[in-house]
């Protein structure tokens, strides 16, 4: 019995010693780690070392210091209660972040693309008056939600549900911008309307005694309105029609471009979409090929109900870069399809638009697209295709310039920077200190993504900003001067007139041949 007891004590001593040794190793690793929640597996241990490691060479009297690049901070969702998460966890994201990787002596950030200059123009109506709370509240009449940012936290008061998931993914995008630049976005208070058409009419605010217009954010504007233009929801995904987030889709389109060279593509103009939303699209259907006439257009009506039933097999945007020319025509207002069309390396035949979004004012006719008349589409398209098939080198250059613009100047880095600069410039105009509205709720990525399901959840996780950016936003270019702005507008107008002149001559020659 004594021998057995001795043996048992020895075994227990060895076990405890081994346990303490393993625990010491684990504790040491834990000092350099943090627990993060994986929405699928639960909390996971992942290293987030935030300070450079110093190595000491024990064989030398002088320690050798090796400065290694830091691991980029990534912060996963904290879905503690899984799909039941409806509120924001405590301390769910750092309120401020200073990237220790940035060298204070490094060169300044690159200048933002030229279309950022339109931010000054969009905010011009309030340059003298500033923006009061009364002005903001007047914009509530058509707003879908009110967004307030205080100390880097977002609060939302919802007035009405927007069509499909427009409001959901717009707010999701804003939250990702806050994750990208924590602590850098100033306090602000704004109203957002997710409907297509601008409503703040310029004519009501022109006369000397007119009040300042209410500031209202939306996705597009036109020359007779004062709505503030903001990136649309589709940059983070459009689950109702299976449109992927732009970060993913832009790469798919780039790969799709490489499958067929421009010269090997179908020598026609292609369009596919929902024609019933606008008269101009119904008019485009008349340009389709028939037994009597071939306008060099191949136009297809998209039935989204049927497409959904078939699993979206016929609507893969990256597989539609097989024609030399692609037609862009507006819907009920501007259309999110424009960036997908421009990204295809095909020559974009752009039917005269009446609306613009935040980046399209940076596009130039004959450089990025070919202008098409809206009141004589078929003849205009026929001329454009014939011209391009004769002048192949020039046509390819237009298509390539457009896709380069989209891939280089409309990457998500710049989308977030545009949002950041627009909101920062807007906040400078506020004449009051924003406070959280009584009926507003705090919004964070956890409150949106954790309870989401299906494609909505998939697209949210796919487009989620993993952590603070290791780069500062691009530098804003200066505002347009009067001469510079007139030069841009004149160049656009003269290019369109040039195409109109070519087109008239083309049809005169056709009539003589007949």
C-alpha positions as CSV (number, residue, x, y, z in Angstrom):
1,X,0.0,0.0,0.0
2,X,2.9,2.4,0.9
3,X,4.5,1.7,-2.5
4,X,1.2,2.4,-4.3
5,X,0.8,5.7,-2.4
6,X,4.3,6.7,-3.2
7,X,3.8,5.9,-6.9
8,X,0.5,7.9,-6.9
9,X,2.1,10.9,-5.3
10,X,5.0,10.8,-7.9
11,X,2.5,10.6,-10.8
12,X,0.5,13.5,-9.4
13,X,3.6,15.6,-9.0
14,X,4.7,15.0,-12.6
15,X,1.1,15.8,-13.8
16,X,1.0,19.1,-11.9
17,X,4.4,20.1,-13.0
18,X,3.5,19.4,-16.6
19,X,0.3,21.3,-16.2
20,X,2.1,24.4,-14.8
21,X,4.6,24.3,-17.6
22,X,1.9,24.2,-20.3
23,X,0.0,27.0,-18.5
24,X,3.0,29.2,-18.4
25,X,3.5,28.8,-22.1
26,X,-0.2,29.6,-22.8
27,X,-0.2,32.6,-20.4
28,X,2.9,34.0,-22.1
29,X,1.2,33.7,-25.5
30,X,-2.0,35.2,-24.1
31,X,-0.2,38.4,-23.2
32,X,0.3,39.0,-26.9
33,X,-3.1,37.9,-28.0
34,X,-6.7,39.0,-27.9
35,X,-10.0,37.1,-28.0
36,X,-12.1,37.9,-31.0
37,X,-15.5,36.6,-31.8
38,X,-16.0,34.5,-35.0
39,X,-19.7,34.7,-36.0
40,X,-19.6,31.0,-37.0
41,X,-17.2,29.4,-34.5
42,X,-17.6,31.7,-31.5
43,X,-14.7,33.5,-29.8
44,X,-11.3,32.7,-31.4
45,X,-7.8,33.5,-30.2
46,X,-5.9,35.6,-32.7
47,X,-2.7,37.5,-32.4
48,X,-3.0,41.3,-32.6
49,X,0.5,42.4,-31.5
50,X,0.5,46.2,-31.6
51,X,4.1,46.9,-30.7
52,X,7.4,46.1,-32.5
53,X,9.3,43.1,-31.1
54,X,12.8,43.7,-29.7
55,X,15.2,40.8,-30.0
56,X,18.3,40.7,-27.7
57,X,21.4,38.9,-28.9
58,X,22.7,37.3,-25.6
59,X,26.1,36.6,-27.2
60,X,26.8,40.3,-27.8
61,X,27.3,43.1,-25.3
62,X,25.2,45.4,-27.5
63,X,21.6,44.3,-28.0
64,X,20.5,44.0,-31.7
65,X,17.2,45.6,-32.2
66,X,15.1,44.3,-35.1
67,X,12.1,46.4,-36.0
68,X,9.5,44.2,-37.7
69,X,6.4,45.5,-39.5
70,X,3.3,45.4,-37.3
71,X,0.4,43.1,-38.0
72,X,-2.5,45.1,-39.2
73,X,-5.2,45.4,-36.5
74,X,-8.3,43.3,-37.4
75,X,-11.4,43.5,-35.3
76,X,-14.0,40.8,-35.9
77,X,-17.7,41.0,-35.2
78,X,-18.8,40.4,-31.6
79,X,-21.9,38.3,-32.1
80,X,-22.1,37.1,-28.5
81,X,-25.8,36.3,-28.8
82,X,-25.6,35.1,-32.4
83,X,-28.6,36.0,-34.5
84,X,-30.3,37.5,-31.4
85,X,-27.9,40.4,-31.3
86,X,-29.9,43.6,-31.7
87,X,-27.8,46.1,-29.8
88,X,-24.2,47.3,-29.9
89,X,-21.8,45.5,-27.5
90,X,-19.9,47.6,-25.0
91,X,-16.6,48.9,-26.4
92,X,-17.3,47.1,-29.7
93,X,-14.7,49.2,-31.7
94,X,-11.9,51.6,-30.8
95,X,-13.1,55.2,-30.8
96,X,-9.7,56.4,-32.0
97,X,-6.7,54.7,-33.7
98,X,-3.2,55.9,-34.4
99,X,-1.3,53.7,-36.8
100,X,2.2,53.1,-35.4
101,X,3.3,51.8,-38.8
102,X,3.0,55.3,-40.3
103,X,6.3,57.1,-40.6
104,X,5.9,60.7,-39.5
105,X,8.5,61.7,-42.2
106,X,6.7,59.8,-45.0
107,X,5.3,61.7,-48.0
108,X,1.8,63.1,-47.8
109,X,-1.2,61.1,-48.9
110,X,-2.0,61.1,-52.7
111,X,-4.4,63.7,-54.1
112,X,-7.9,62.5,-54.5
113,X,-9.4,62.0,-58.0
114,X,-10.6,65.2,-59.7
115,X,-14.3,64.3,-59.2
116,X,-13.9,65.0,-55.5
117,X,-13.9,68.7,-56.4
118,X,-17.6,68.4,-56.9
119,X,-18.0,68.1,-53.1
120,X,-17.4,71.8,-52.8
121,X,-19.9,72.5,-55.5
122,X,-22.6,70.3,-53.9
123,X,-22.1,72.2,-50.5
124,X,-22.0,75.6,-52.2
125,X,-25.6,76.7,-51.3
126,X,-24.6,76.8,-47.6
127,X,-21.2,78.4,-47.9
128,X,-22.4,81.8,-46.4
129,X,-25.3,80.8,-44.1
130,X,-23.9,77.6,-42.7
131,X,-26.3,74.8,-41.8
132,X,-28.7,75.2,-38.8
133,X,-30.7,72.6,-37.1
134,X,-33.9,74.2,-38.4
135,X,-32.5,73.7,-42.0
136,X,-31.8,70.0,-41.3
137,X,-35.2,69.4,-39.8
138,X,-36.9,70.9,-42.9
139,X,-35.3,68.1,-44.9
140,X,-37.2,65.5,-42.9
141,X,-40.3,65.9,-45.2
142,X,-39.0,63.2,-47.6
143,X,-36.1,61.7,-45.7
144,X,-36.1,57.9,-44.9
145,X,-33.7,58.3,-42.0
146,X,-31.7,60.8,-39.9
147,X,-28.1,59.9,-39.2
148,X,-26.2,61.5,-36.3
149,X,-22.6,60.8,-35.5
150,X,-21.3,61.8,-32.1
151,X,-17.8,60.9,-30.8
152,X,-17.4,58.4,-33.7
153,X,-20.6,56.5,-32.9
154,X,-23.6,56.3,-35.3
155,X,-27.2,56.9,-34.2
156,X,-30.1,56.5,-36.6
157,X,-33.7,57.6,-36.4
158,X,-35.8,55.9,-39.0
159,X,-38.8,57.6,-40.5
160,X,-39.9,55.1,-43.2
161,X,-38.5,51.9,-44.7
162,X,-36.8,52.5,-48.0
163,X,-37.3,50.3,-51.1
164,X,-35.6,46.9,-50.8
165,X,-32.3,47.1,-48.9
166,X,-31.2,50.6,-50.0
167,X,-31.2,52.1,-46.5
168,X,-29.8,49.0,-44.9
169,X,-26.7,48.9,-47.1
170,X,-26.3,52.7,-47.2
171,X,-26.0,52.6,-43.4
172,X,-23.8,49.6,-43.5
173,X,-21.5,51.4,-45.8
174,X,-21.3,54.4,-43.5
175,X,-20.5,52.1,-40.6
176,X,-17.7,50.6,-42.6
177,X,-16.3,54.0,-43.2
178,X,-16.3,54.7,-39.5
179,X,-14.5,51.4,-38.9
180,X,-11.9,52.4,-41.5
181,X,-11.3,55.8,-40.0
182,X,-12.2,55.6,-36.3
183,X,-12.2,58.9,-34.4
184,X,-11.6,60.9,-37.6
185,X,-15.2,61.6,-38.7
186,X,-16.5,64.8,-37.0
187,X,-19.8,65.0,-35.2
188,X,-22.6,65.6,-37.7
189,X,-26.4,65.5,-38.2
190,X,-28.0,64.8,-41.6
191,X,-31.1,63.6,-43.4
192,X,-31.0,60.9,-46.1
193,X,-33.6,60.2,-48.8
194,X,-33.2,56.8,-50.6
195,X,-35.6,57.5,-53.4
196,X,-34.1,58.1,-56.9
197,X,-35.4,61.5,-57.8
198,X,-33.9,64.8,-56.4
199,X,-36.5,66.9,-54.6
200,X,-34.7,70.1,-53.5
201,X,-35.5,72.3,-56.5
202,X,-33.1,75.1,-57.3
203,X,-35.9,77.4,-58.5
204,X,-37.4,77.8,-55.0
205,X,-34.2,79.2,-53.5
206,X,-33.0,81.6,-56.2
207,X,-34.7,84.8,-55.3
208,X,-32.9,87.2,-52.8
209,X,-35.3,86.7,-49.9
210,X,-35.5,82.9,-50.3
211,X,-34.4,80.8,-47.3
212,X,-31.4,78.6,-47.5
213,X,-32.4,75.2,-48.9
214,X,-32.7,72.2,-46.6
215,X,-29.6,69.9,-46.9
216,X,-30.7,66.5,-48.1
217,X,-28.5,63.5,-49.0
218,X,-29.4,61.1,-51.8
219,X,-27.8,59.0,-54.6
220,X,-28.1,61.4,-57.5
221,X,-28.7,64.9,-58.6
222,X,-29.4,67.0,-61.7
223,X,-28.8,70.5,-62.9
224,X,-32.1,71.8,-61.5
225,X,-31.7,70.5,-57.9
226,X,-29.6,71.0,-54.8
227,X,-29.6,67.5,-53.3
228,X,-26.2,66.4,-51.9
229,X,-24.9,63.4,-53.8
230,X,-23.7,60.4,-51.9
231,X,-22.4,56.9,-53.0
232,X,-25.2,54.5,-53.5
233,X,-26.0,51.3,-51.6
234,X,-24.9,48.9,-54.3
235,X,-21.2,49.4,-53.5
236,X,-21.8,47.1,-50.5
237,X,-24.1,44.7,-52.4
238,X,-27.7,44.5,-53.7
239,X,-29.0,41.1,-52.4
240,X,-32.5,41.4,-54.0
241,X,-30.9,40.9,-57.5
242,X,-27.7,39.2,-56.4
243,X,-25.3,42.1,-57.2
244,X,-22.1,41.5,-55.2
245,X,-20.3,44.1,-53.2
246,X,-18.1,46.4,-55.5
247,X,-14.8,45.2,-54.0
248,X,-15.5,41.7,-55.2
249,X,-17.5,42.5,-58.4
250,X,-14.9,45.0,-59.7
251,X,-12.3,42.2,-59.6
252,X,-14.7,39.8,-61.4
253,X,-15.3,42.4,-64.1
254,X,-11.5,42.9,-64.6
255,X,-11.1,39.1,-65.0
256,X,-14.1,39.0,-67.4
257,X,-12.5,41.7,-69.5
258,X,-9.5,39.4,-70.1
259,X,-11.4,36.5,-71.5
260,X,-12.1,38.1,-74.9
261,X,-10.0,40.7,-76.6
262,X,-11.9,43.8,-77.9
263,X,-11.3,43.0,-81.5
264,X,-12.7,39.4,-81.0
265,X,-15.9,40.6,-79.4
266,X,-19.3,40.8,-81.0
267,X,-19.3,44.0,-83.2
268,X,-22.7,45.2,-81.8
269,X,-24.1,47.4,-79.0
270,X,-25.5,45.4,-76.1
271,X,-28.0,46.3,-73.4
272,X,-29.9,44.2,-70.9
273,X,-32.1,45.6,-68.1
274,X,-35.6,46.3,-66.9
275,X,-37.3,48.4,-69.5
276,X,-40.6,49.1,-67.8
277,X,-39.1,51.5,-65.2
278,X,-38.7,54.4,-67.7
279,X,-40.1,55.5,-71.1
280,X,-36.5,56.1,-72.4
281,X,-35.8,52.4,-71.9
282,X,-39.0,51.3,-73.6
283,X,-37.9,53.5,-76.5
284,X,-34.6,51.7,-76.6
285,X,-36.3,48.4,-77.3
286,X,-37.2,49.8,-80.7
287,X,-33.6,49.7,-81.7
288,X,-33.4,45.9,-81.5
289,X,-32.6,44.0,-84.6
290,X,-35.6,42.9,-86.7
291,X,-36.4,41.5,-90.1
292,X,-36.7,45.0,-91.6
293,X,-33.9,46.9,-89.8
294,X,-30.6,46.2,-88.0
295,X,-29.5,49.2,-85.9
296,X,-26.4,47.2,-84.8
297,X,-28.0,46.9,-81.3
298,X,-28.7,43.8,-79.3
299,X,-31.2,44.7,-76.6
300,X,-32.7,42.3,-74.0
301,X,-35.4,42.9,-71.4
302,X,-34.5,41.5,-68.0
303,X,-37.2,39.7,-66.1
304,X,-35.8,39.7,-62.5
305,X,-38.6,37.5,-61.1
306,X,-37.8,34.8,-63.6
307,X,-34.1,35.3,-63.2
308,X,-34.4,34.8,-59.4
309,X,-36.2,31.5,-60.0
310,X,-33.4,30.3,-62.3
311,X,-30.7,31.3,-59.8
312,X,-29.4,34.4,-61.6
313,X,-27.7,32.3,-64.2
314,X,-28.3,34.8,-67.0
315,X,-27.4,38.0,-65.1
316,X,-23.7,37.5,-64.2
317,X,-22.3,40.9,-65.0
318,X,-18.7,39.6,-65.4
319,X,-19.9,37.4,-68.2
320,X,-21.4,40.2,-70.2
321,X,-18.2,41.8,-71.5
322,X,-18.5,40.1,-74.8
323,X,-19.6,43.0,-77.1
324,X,-17.5,45.8,-78.4
325,X,-20.1,48.3,-77.3
326,X,-22.4,48.5,-74.3
327,X,-25.4,50.9,-73.9
328,X,-26.1,52.9,-70.8
329,X,-29.5,54.4,-70.5
330,X,-31.1,55.8,-67.3
331,X,-33.9,54.3,-65.5
332,X,-36.5,56.3,-63.5
333,X,-33.5,58.4,-62.7
334,X,-29.8,57.6,-62.7
335,X,-28.9,53.8,-62.7
336,X,-26.3,51.9,-60.6
337,X,-25.6,49.9,-63.8
338,X,-23.4,52.7,-65.1
339,X,-20.2,51.6,-63.3
340,X,-20.7,48.0,-64.4
341,X,-21.0,49.0,-68.0
342,X,-18.1,51.4,-67.9
343,X,-15.9,48.7,-66.4
344,X,-16.2,46.3,-69.4
345,X,-13.5,47.6,-71.7
346,X,-16.3,48.0,-74.3
347,X,-17.1,51.4,-75.7
348,X,-19.9,52.8,-73.5
349,X,-22.7,54.3,-75.7
350,X,-24.1,56.7,-73.1
351,X,-27.6,57.9,-73.9
352,X,-27.8,61.6,-72.9
353,X,-28.2,61.6,-69.2
354,X,-30.4,63.9,-67.1
355,X,-28.9,62.9,-63.7
356,X,-25.5,62.4,-62.2
357,X,-24.1,60.5,-59.3
358,X,-21.0,61.3,-57.2
359,X,-18.3,60.2,-59.7
360,X,-19.9,60.5,-63.2
361,X,-19.2,64.2,-63.4
362,X,-15.6,63.2,-63.8
363,X,-16.3,61.4,-67.1
364,X,-15.6,63.1,-70.5
365,X,-17.2,62.3,-73.9
366,X,-14.9,60.9,-76.5
367,X,-12.5,60.1,-73.7
368,X,-14.5,57.8,-71.4
369,X,-17.7,57.3,-73.5
370,X,-19.5,58.0,-76.7
371,X,-22.5,60.3,-76.4
372,X,-25.9,59.1,-77.8
373,X,-28.9,61.2,-78.5
374,X,-31.9,60.5,-76.3
375,X,-34.5,61.6,-78.9
376,X,-32.9,59.6,-81.8
377,X,-31.3,56.6,-80.2
378,X,-31.4,54.1,-83.0
379,X,-29.7,56.2,-85.6
380,X,-27.2,57.5,-83.1
381,X,-26.3,53.9,-81.9
382,X,-26.0,52.7,-85.5
383,X,-23.5,55.6,-86.3
384,X,-21.5,55.0,-83.2
385,X,-21.1,51.2,-83.9
386,X,-20.2,51.8,-87.5
387,X,-17.7,54.5,-86.5
388,X,-16.0,52.3,-83.9
389,X,-15.8,49.3,-86.3
390,X,-14.0,51.5,-88.8
391,X,-11.8,53.4,-86.2
392,X,-11.0,50.4,-84.1
393,X,-7.9,51.8,-82.4
394,X,-9.7,55.0,-81.3
395,X,-12.7,53.0,-80.1
396,X,-10.6,50.6,-78.0
397,X,-8.9,53.6,-76.4
398,X,-12.3,55.0,-75.3
399,X,-13.3,51.7,-73.8
400,X,-10.0,51.2,-72.1
401,X,-10.0,54.7,-70.6
402,X,-13.4,54.1,-69.1
403,X,-12.5,50.8,-67.5
404,X,-9.2,52.2,-66.2
405,X,-11.2,55.1,-64.7
406,X,-13.5,52.7,-62.9
407,X,-10.8,50.3,-61.7
408,X,-8.4,53.0,-60.6
409,X,-10.5,56.0,-59.5
410,X,-13.6,54.2,-58.3
411,X,-11.9,51.5,-56.1
412,X,-13.4,51.2,-52.6
413,X,-10.5,53.1,-51.1
414,X,-11.7,56.2,-53.0
415,X,-15.4,55.5,-52.3
416,X,-14.7,55.6,-48.5
417,X,-12.5,58.7,-48.9
418,X,-15.2,60.5,-50.9
419,X,-17.7,59.7,-48.1
420,X,-15.1,60.8,-45.5
421,X,-14.4,64.1,-47.2
422,X,-18.0,64.9,-48.0
423,X,-19.2,64.3,-44.4
424,X,-16.2,66.2,-43.0
425,X,-16.8,69.2,-45.2
426,X,-20.6,69.0,-44.4
427,X,-19.8,68.9,-40.7
428,X,-17.8,72.1,-40.9
429,X,-20.9,73.9,-42.0
430,X,-23.0,72.9,-39.0
431,X,-23.9,75.9,-36.8
432,X,-24.8,73.7,-33.8
433,X,-23.4,70.8,-31.8
434,X,-25.1,67.6,-32.8
435,X,-26.8,65.5,-30.1
436,X,-28.3,62.1,-30.1
437,X,-32.1,62.4,-31.0
438,X,-34.4,60.9,-28.3
439,X,-35.9,58.3,-30.7
440,X,-32.6,57.4,-32.3
441,X,-30.9,54.0,-31.8
442,X,-27.1,53.3,-31.8
443,X,-26.0,51.5,-34.9
444,X,-22.9,49.3,-35.3
445,X,-21.8,46.5,-37.5
446,X,-22.8,43.9,-34.9
447,X,-26.4,45.2,-34.7
448,X,-26.7,44.9,-38.5
449,X,-24.7,41.9,-39.5
450,X,-25.3,39.5,-36.6
451,X,-29.1,39.1,-37.0
452,X,-28.9,39.3,-40.8
453,X,-29.6,36.3,-43.0
454,X,-29.0,34.9,-46.5
455,X,-27.4,37.1,-49.1
456,X,-27.7,40.2,-46.8
457,X,-25.5,38.6,-44.2
458,X,-23.1,37.2,-46.9
459,X,-22.7,40.6,-48.5
460,X,-22.2,42.4,-45.2
461,X,-19.5,40.0,-44.1
462,X,-17.9,40.1,-47.5
463,X,-17.8,43.9,-47.6
464,X,-16.9,44.5,-43.9
465,X,-13.9,46.6,-43.2
466,X,-11.7,44.4,-41.0
467,X,-10.0,47.2,-39.1
468,X,-8.6,50.7,-39.1
469,X,-6.9,51.8,-42.2
470,X,-3.1,51.9,-42.1
471,X,-3.3,54.9,-44.5
472,X,-4.8,58.4,-44.1
473,X,-7.5,59.6,-46.5
474,X,-6.4,61.0,-49.8
475,X,-5.8,64.8,-49.9
476,X,-8.7,66.9,-51.3
477,X,-7.9,68.8,-54.5
478,X,-8.8,72.5,-54.5
479,X,-12.2,73.7,-55.6
480,X,-12.9,74.5,-59.3
481,X,-12.1,78.0,-60.2
482,X,-14.6,79.7,-62.5
483,X,-12.3,79.4,-65.5
484,X,-11.5,75.8,-64.8
485,X,-15.1,74.8,-64.4
486,X,-16.2,76.6,-67.6
487,X,-13.3,74.9,-69.4
488,X,-14.6,71.4,-68.4
489,X,-18.2,72.2,-69.3
490,X,-17.1,73.7,-72.7
491,X,-15.0,70.7,-73.5
492,X,-17.9,68.4,-72.8
493,X,-20.3,70.4,-74.9
494,X,-17.8,70.7,-77.8
495,X,-17.2,67.0,-77.8
496,X,-20.9,66.3,-78.0
497,X,-21.3,68.8,-80.8
498,X,-18.4,67.1,-82.6
499,X,-20.1,63.7,-82.5
500,X,-23.4,65.3,-83.6
501,X,-21.6,66.8,-86.6
502,X,-20.1,63.5,-87.5
503,X,-23.5,61.8,-87.2
504,X,-25.2,64.3,-89.4
505,X,-22.6,63.8,-92.1
506,X,-22.8,60.0,-91.7
507,X,-26.6,60.0,-92.5
508,X,-26.2,62.4,-95.3
509,X,-23.7,60.1,-96.9
510,X,-26.1,57.1,-96.3
511,X,-29.0,58.9,-98.0
512,X,-26.8,59.7,-101.0
513,X,-25.8,56.1,-101.4
514,X,-29.4,55.0,-101.4
